[in-house]
Amino acid sequence: MCDRTTLSATELADVGRARHYKNIDDCRNGLPSCDLSQLTPREANSAAVADYQRNLSDCMLGLQSCDHSKLNRREATRVSAGELERNRSDCMDDLGTCDTARLTSTQRNQVIRAAQQRNLSNCKNGWDLCDYSKLTPSESRLAQTFEHQRNLDHCQNGWGACDHSKLSPLELKQVLAVEHERNLTDCREGNGSCNFSDLTKSEMTALEARDHLRNLKACTLGIGYCNRSLLTEEELRSIPASAPPRK
């Protein structure tokens, strides 16, 4: 809290100048705290110029704070052209602020074509915004080709949803081979996604031999998880029972 009674005359003058300059800034920036009555004629004119330019900028940007009544004829024409261009752009991009009534016939045709291309792109990418009913027969076939390829990619790479029923016999054969190899790799690496029931007898035998060797090495060297109950009698005899396991 400011206590003016404790200030010297020089300090009071400094405070007065600081407040005056702050008021000038507030007026030039259009702040509610502006007190025009405290401005000199030159300062008031400077604030008026700043206010005029700020309003023109707001109008050119399409801001709601724009006051069209403050524009001259040339500025109003520029602002109107900018508004029409912004509206055309909003319609082309399918934004909610689009007003089709302000479009020319050529622009309306452009907007219709843009909407068709946007919908085709949505369908090709498998997005929810796709409306198949708006596709031409050739576009529908193209979208189905992309959908088929996307499903094939998912199946081959284990991404997202894979629908085996949509694959050709040759594609299904290839996908099943890839899925089997991927599962075999998961089992070899001890991944939780491993499905032992999908392994062949020879693969299961090789995997068990691999796991047995890993367990024997862990027990012999004292490194890693060792399960002695899985070792043969001969293997148990070859491992010093008193040897402390190393961490």
N, C-alpha and C positions, 0 to 999 in steps of 0.2 A: 504494500500500500504506500502510495506517495504522500509524504507530508511536506507540503510546500513551505511551511513555516520554518523548516530547518535548513532551507536553501538560501544561498547568498543571491544577490541581485544578478551576478554573472551566471550563476547556475540556473536561475529561473529563466534567464534569457535563452540559455542553451536548450533547456527543456521545451520552451515555447517554439524555438526553431525546429527542433526534432519532431514535435507534434505537427507542426505546419507541413513539413516535408512528407510526413507519413500521410497526412490528409490529402496532399497532392497525389501521392501514389495511389491511395484508395480511390480517388476520383478518376484517375486515368485508367484504373483497372475495373471501374464500374462496381465497386463494392458498396454494400448498403451503408457502411460506416462513413461514406463520403459526405462532407458538409460543404456544399457549393458556396455557401455564404461566407466561408472563411478564405476563399480564393481571390486573388487579384484578377483583374480583367484578362491579363495575359495567361495566367494559370487556368482560368475558367475556359478560355478559348482552346488551350492545349488539351484540356480534359474533354472538351466537346469533340475535337478532332479525333482523339483516341476512341471515344464512344462511337463515332461515325464509322471509323475503320473496323472496329470490333463487330459492329452490326453487319457491315458489308461482308466480312469474313464469315460470320455465322450463316449469312444467307447463301454465300457461295458453297458452304459446306453442307447446306441443307439442315442446319440445326433448328430446333423448335424455338430457340430464343431469337430467331430472325424477325425483324420488324420491317415488312415490305414497304410500309408507308414512309420510311425514312430514305428510300432509295430514289435516285433520279431516274429518268427514262432509260438512259443507256445502261445503267447498273441493273435496272429491273429486267432489261432484255437479256443481259448476260446471266443473271440469276435464273431466269425462266429457262434459258437454254441448258444451263447446268442441271436444273431439276428434271427436265425432259430426258437428258442423257443418263442421269442417275436412275430414273424410273426404267428406261430401256435396259440398262445394265441389270437392275434388280429382276426384271422380267426374264432376261436371258439366263440368269442364275437361279431362277425359281425361288426368289426371296419373298417373304410375306408382304413386303411393302409395295409389291408390283401393282400398278394400276393399268390394266390393259386398255382402258378407255382413253388413255393419253398416248397410245401408240398409233403410228401411221399403219396403213395396210401392209406396207413392205416390212415394217418392224414386227407386226403381228405374225407374218409368215416366217420371219427369222426366229421368233420366239417359239413357234410351233415346231420348227425343225430342230431347234436346240433341245426342246423337251423330248422329242423323239430320240435324238442321239443320247441324251442323258438316260432315258429309260433303257435303251439298248445297252449302254455301258453298265447300268445296274444289273441287267439280266445276265450279261456276259460274265460279270464278277460274282454272281450269285448273291447279290445283296437283297435285303427284304423289300427295298423300295421298288423292285422290279414288278412291272405289270405286264404279264405275258399277253393279255388281251389287246394291248396297244401295239404289238409287234406285227410286222408284215410277215407273210409266210417265209420269205428268205431270211428275215431277221430272226424268226423263231427257230429256224434250222441252225443258224449260226450260234444262237444262244445255247441250243441243245448240244452243239459240238463242244462249246466251252465247258458246259456243265459236265459232259461225259469225261473230258480231259481232266477237269478238276477232281472228279471222283477217282479217276485212275491214279492221279498224282497222290491223292490221300491214301489210297490203298497201297501203293508202292512204297511210300515213305512213312506210313504209319501216322499220318496227320489226320486230326479231326475224324469226321464220320466217313466210313468206307462202306459202300453198298455193293456187295459182290454180285447182286442180282442184275446190276446195270452194266456188268462187264461182258465182253465177248468171250467165247470159249477159250481163245488163245490168250486174251488178257487175263482171264481168271487163272489159267495155268501158270502164267508168269508171276502173277501176284501171289498165288499160294506158295510158289517156290521162294519168292522174296520174303514172305512172312515167315516161312519155315526157317530160313537162314537167319532172319532177325531173332527169332525165338531161340535158336541154337546158340547164337552169340550171347543172348541174355543169360542163358543157362550156364554157359562157360564162364561168364563174368560174375555170376552169382547175383544177378539183378532180380528184384522182386517180381518183375513182369514175366519171368520164366515160367513156361507151362510144360512140365515134364511129360505130360500125357501126349503131347504132340511130337515127341522125339521117337525116332525109329529105335529098334532093339540095338543095332550096332552103335548108334549115337549115344544111347543110354549107357552101353558098356564102356565106350571110350570116355564118357564123362565121368563115370564111376572110377575108372582107372586114373583119370586126371586128378580127381578129388582125393583118391587114396594116396597118390604120390605127394600131393600138397600136404596132407595130414602127416604123412611119414616124415617129410622134411621138417615140418613145424615141431614134431616131437623130437626129432634127432638134434636139431639146432637150438631148440628152445625159443624159437621165434614164431609168433603168431599163435592161432588157436590150435591146440593139440587134443585129440580125442583118442586116448589109448585103447578104448574099447573096440576101435575099428581096426587095430593092428593085429597081425598074425602073431602066433607064439614066437616064431623065429624073429620077427621084427622087434617084438618086445624084449627078447633076450639081447638084441644088438644095441639096445638103448640103455645107457647107465641109469638105473632107477634112482640113484642118489643124486644125479646131476641136477642142480637147481635150474629151472627154466629161466631163460634170459628174457628180459622185457624189451 
